[in-house]
């Protein structure tokens, strides 16, 4: 805040909203750079290779920011690979992950000479080997190990427990590593482990790493260990998570001195706190003893509260000089769903129709998970750099909604 105005870097957001309208996403380029550099500094003793996880936010402008400061990219679909290449990525710096890669996606990734495939099943391995043989080429592979570790996080973002759809058990991984001759077109030289997101402690990450190291100790052909991402961020003041430096210290203690190339795939921790969603209050209602603020942004712009029960702070874009009494309000969207609640209880001053609010921490899984539900055009995305801003994705129109339906 400066003189009662909410800022992103040096840009006042209320005047910006006057020009571009609401709802809209706004991102800080300098926060993205700073977050990436923080991860890189924390893990510097391991000389890691960091591949930004595109699923968090794959806007081309954001990808280019990260490429410019040395990031590789982690893709989980053919479309994400296409986006990465369109942004100017070196295909050798792209890792292709994902539990359900189609034959067409694998073929596309091979044809683009993607650097590494994180393979999630024996059947996928066989499919990739066949496609690589057809192209008389060799693909580099990391086997995704499911370590059977239950991370303490929301059930929808825990990926390393035994019942999860992701990865292969240690027995399956060992069986593959014992019979690599069956896959002549594949260089099976890595392991991949990712147990989930918003991890509440480093203990489960350490346990997963130990599971991987036990396999590596028995199979010296494994020269690379990709530990995935999942580094948590605090969405609210009540969130108590270990900092990325704590995860780095834990892994450095385990991995230092080993002749292993280490990979990371952070996403949320790079972009989440770099983004805000600007919305405008349309109506103020009082019902059931609650103050309800109906805004023009909802679950089509930010589905995380409905999907995960996620808490996103909400702040007014402009404050007056005079002291104001705050009271709890339910901030909701216009979607015809009872789940369309951006925040069920946030302390706010008196708010009138036409006032604007900022929903914080939406840089990850905001626009990326957005939809056109209720036939609502998706909002624009704005990138701020210092005192400059630019539209990096225009607002969709009604015509855009039906463009493919001919």
N, C-alpha and C positions, 0 to 999 in steps of 0.2 A: 504494500500500500504506500502511496505517496500523495499527500494532500487529499486523502479520501478516495483516491482512484486506485483500483486494482490494476497492477502492471504485470506484463510478461516481459522480462528483461527491461527495456526502456520504453516499451509501447503500452500506452493506456488502453485497456481492453474495452471500456465502454464506448469511446469514440470509434474504435475499430469495428465494434458490433453495429454502430450506426451505418457504417459503409458496407459491410458484408452481410448483415442480417443474422438472425438466430434461427435455429441452433447452428453452432459451428464449433469445430475443433481448432484449438490454437496450440502450437508446439514451440518449445524453446530449443533452438539449435545448440546454444551453449550448454544447456543442461544435459543434452544428449552426449555432447563431446565429453563433458566432465564426468558423467556416469561411466562411460566406456573407459576413460583413462583411469578412473578409480579402480575398476576391476583389473585392468592391465597392471597397474602399480602393485596391487595386492598380491597378484600371482607372479610377479616378475621373477622371483627366485627360481621358479619352475620353467621359465622361458616357454610359456604356453602359447598355443595357437587359439585365438578367440574367434568364434564364428557366431555372429549375431543371429538370434532366432527370429526369422522373418515372420513367423506366425503372430508375434506380438504386435507388429505394425509394419506393413510392407510398402508404405508409400515410397515412390521412387526418390523423392527428394530426401527423405530420411535415410534411405539406403545409401545415397551418394555421400551424405555427411559422414557416415560410418566407413564407407570405402576409403574416403579421403584421409582418414586417420588410422588406416591399417587393418580394419576388421575384415575377416572372412565372413561367410554367410552360411546359415543352416536353413535348408528348405525342407518342407514336408509334403510337397506336391509338385507336379510338373508346372503348374501355374506359378508357384513361387520361384522355381528355377527360371522360368521365362521372365518374371519381373526382375530377378537379380541380374540377368544378362542385359535386359533393357536398361538397367541403371548403370551398366558398364562394368559389372563384376568380371573378374578373371574366373572362368569356370573351374580352374584348378583349385580355387579357394572356396568352392562350394561343397558342402556336405549334404547329401541327400538322405534324409531320415524319413520316418513315417511307417506306420504298421501295415498299411494296405496299398502299397504301390502297385499300380496296374502294369500290365505288360507294355502298354503304350508309353506310360511315364518312364519306366525303366529304359526303354529303347531311346526315348528322347534324351534322357540324361546321359546315356552312353554316347549318343551322337554328338552331344554338346561337350563331351570330355570332362564331365563333372569329376571333381577330385577324389571323392570318397563316397561309398554307399554304406550307410548304417543299416545292416540287414537284420530283420526281425523274426525270420522263421527259416527252417530248412527248405521249405517249398519256394520261398522267395529266392533263396540262394541258388537253387537249381534253375529257376527261371532266369535269373541274372546271368548265370554261367552260360546257358544256352544262347541268350541274346548276345553275349560278348563273343562267343565262338562264331556266331553268324557274321560278326563284324571283324573277325580276326584281330581282336584287341584284348587287352587285359585290364580288368577293373580292380581298383583297390577297395577292400572291404573291411569294415569293423563289425563284429558280431554283437548285437545288443543282448547283453546279459540281463535277465530279470533276476535280481539277487534274492528275491523273497523278503524284502525289507519293507515293513509298513511305516511309511513316513507319517508323522503327526501333522496332518494338514487336512483340508476339505477332501471328502471322498472323491469328488469329481476331478481333482488334480493330483491324486496319489497314483503313481504309475509303476512302482517297483515291488508291489506285493504279489504274492504267488497267484492270486486270482485275476490279476490285471491282464488286459489284452496285449500288453506290450512285451516285447523281448522273448528270450528263450531261457529255460532253466539251465543251471550249471551243467547238468548231465548232458543236455542236448548240445550245448556249446562245446563241451569236452569231446563229445562224439564227432562233431564237425572238425575240430582242430586235429583230431587223431586220423582223419581221413581226407586231408586237404587235396590229395592227389585226384580225388573225384571231381575236383573243380579246377581244371587246367587253365581256364581263362580268368581266374580270380586270384588276386594276391590277398589272402586272408591273414592280415597282419595286425589287426587291431581289435580291441574290445570297446564297447560303448555301454555306459551305465547312466541312467537318468531315473531317479526315484520319485520325482514330483516337484511341485512348485510351492512357494510360500512355506518353506521348510522351517519348522519351529526350533530346531536345534541342529548342531553339526553332527550329532552322534550317529544318525541314520546314514548320513553321507559317508562318514568314516567307515561304518559297517559295510556299506555297499562297496567301497573301495577295497576293503580287505577281502571281500568275496572275489573281486576281480583279480587282485594280486595273487591269491592262491592259485587261480587258473594260470596266470602269467608265469608264475614260478615253475609250473609244470610244462609250459609250452613256450620255449624261448623264441619261437618265430613271431610271437606277439610283441611288437615293438611300439605300439601306440595304445594309449588309454584315453578315451574321451569320457569325461565325467559329466557331460550334459550341463544343465543350468539349474534353475530352481531357486536361485538366491532370492530371499524374501525382501519385501519393502514394507514399511509401515504406512498403511493407508490412513490411520487415525493416530491420535496421540496415545491411545490406549494400547496400540499394537506394540508388543515387545518381541522383536526378532533379533537374532544375531546379525551383526553387520557382515558384509561380504568379506571383510578382513578376517573374521573368525573362521569362515569356511576356508579361506586361503591358508591360514595358519594350520588348520587341521590337516589339509591335504599336503601341505609342504612337509609337515612332520612325517607323513606316511610315505611320500613319494620321492623326497630328496635323496640323491645318491643313486637312484635307479636310472638305467639307460633307457628311458621311456620318453616318447614324445607325448605331451599332455595336451588334450583339447578341452575347450569349454564352449557351451552354447547358451549364453545368457540372453534373455530377451526382455522380460518385465523389468529387471533391475536397470536396464539401459534407458528405457523410454517411458515407463509408467508415470513418474513424477514430472516428466517434461511436457505433459499435455493437460489442458483443461477443456471442458465443454461449456460453452456459453449458451444459456437459455434465457428466455424472457417469460415473466409471469403473465399469464393470460387472465386468470381469475383467482380470487381469494374467497374461499368458502369456509364456513364453520359448521361442523357436523360431528355429532357424537362426542362433543367436548374437545374436538381437535380443530386446529387451524390447518387448512389444506391449501397449498399453493399449487395451482395447476399451471404447468409451464408448457412451452412448445417443444421441449425435448424429452424423450422417454426411452423406453427399452429398445426401440429401433436404433437409437444412437448409443445406448449404454445398457447392455443386457446383463452385465455382471451382477447387479443387485438382485435381479429376478432369478438368475441362474445359480448363483453361489451364495446368496444372502450377503453379498459384499457391501461394505460400508465405504462410501465416498464422501468426504467432507464437501459441504456446500457453503459458499461465501457470497455476500452481496458484492456487486461490482463497484458500487459507490456508497460511501458512508458520509453522513452529514457531520458537521462540527459539533452539533449539540448532542448531549448524552441521550442515548436511546435505550429503552427497556427491551430486553430480548425475551422471547418466549419460544417454546418448542413449536415447530411446524412440520407437517408432512409435505415433502416436496415430491410431486407426482408428475407424470407425463400425460399426453393426450391419447395414448393407445387404448383401445377397447379391451383391456385386460386388467383384472384386479391386481396382477403382479407388477403392473407398470408403476413402480415406486422408486424414485431415484434415491431418496433417503427418508426413512419413516419417522425420524425424530431429530431435527437439527435446530439448534438455537439461532434464531434470526430476529433482527429488529422488525418493526412494522414494515410491511411490504405491500405495494400497490400494483395493480395491473400496469404493465409497461416497464416495471423495474426488472433489472437483469441480475442473474445469479451465475456464479462460476462453480461448476462441479469439478472438483480437483482429482488429480491422479488418474487421468483417463488416457494417457499416451499409449498404454498397452491394453489390448483387447477391448478398445472402444470402437474406433472406426473399423478395425480389423474384423470385429464380430457384428458390425452393423448390418441392418437389413432394410428392405423397403416395405416391411409389414404395414398393413393398413394403407398401402399405396402411397407411402410417404417418401418423397425424394430424399436421397442421402445428402447430408450437409457438406459444406465446403470444409477443406482443411487449410489452415493458415500456418506458415512458418515464420517465426520471428528470429531475427539475428541482430542483436543490439537495438538500435532505434529504427530498424527497417523491418518490413513484413511483406510477404508475398503470398498469393493464393497458390497452393501446390496441388489442389484438387478442387475443381469448380463445383458449385452446387448443382445437383441433378435437377432436371426439369420433369414435368409430367410427360412430356414427349419421350424423355429417356426411359421412363417406366415401361413404355409399350414398344420401344424401338425394335426389339427382337421378335415381337408378336405380329408377324405379317402372314 
